[in-house]
């Protein structure tokens, strides 16, 4: 009887051990550095962007369905693509310390960090797979400067920059324009200040709000700060640029100083309600 119990115990340990190191496309969790304390996130992404992969694996080594679906794409993406930033991993069942963000589900998550600061996130299997696809086909945008810039304090032709909302993620374009025409002005500003073209157009671009009805607004997006996948209806990221948005969809785009200036000049005669049709 004791031998039978011993054999069952050994068999159970073998099964648990095998499950604890699942392999995906030739890679295992152990191939990526682990973060064991939430506080260690402060050291992630020094001088560059880095990914943090959050997954929920139980004590038997069983992955969630979401992780099992994305890992065959995520692991080789993180290991084999020379342009992919470093990926850390966190098992949310094992990490200790004070959780910095509120996660409500066991779904897999990718967080982007730079200089120890949280920058962007992708929750769930489909958004993560779309992120990988967007990164590989060039639709994922990395801001170029180090850290976050302080908001502009000055006014431009009577238009205070701080009176207008900022766009921190390109996909947030699909969160604006609810039942109102709204505009996103993409500009360029780095540690040395605004580019000449952005400085020349900022005031006029912000003043477009006067032509918008139904509480429409002009959003600003600094291409050196705004991160993430392009909105699916964006052609590219360029500055200066204008994106006309209605019902969370880009209706028309204008790129370059000449095109943006022309649209601004024509604004008094433009029927913005036509974008609602």
Beta strands, then each sheet from edge to edge (+ up, - down):
strand 1: 23-24
strand 2: 27-28
strand 3: 49-55
strand 4: 87-91
strand 5: 109-114
strand 6: 117-123
strand 7: 140-141
strand 8: 155-156
strand 9: 159-160
strand 10: 182-187
strand 11: 189-190
strand 12: 193-194
strand 13: 218-222
strand 14: 228-229
strand 15: 241-246
strand 16: 249-255
sheet 1: 1+ 2-
sheet 2: 4+ 3+ 5- 6+
sheet 3: 7+ 14-
sheet 4: 8+ 9-
sheet 5: 13+ 10+ 15- 16+
sheet 6: 11+ 12-
end
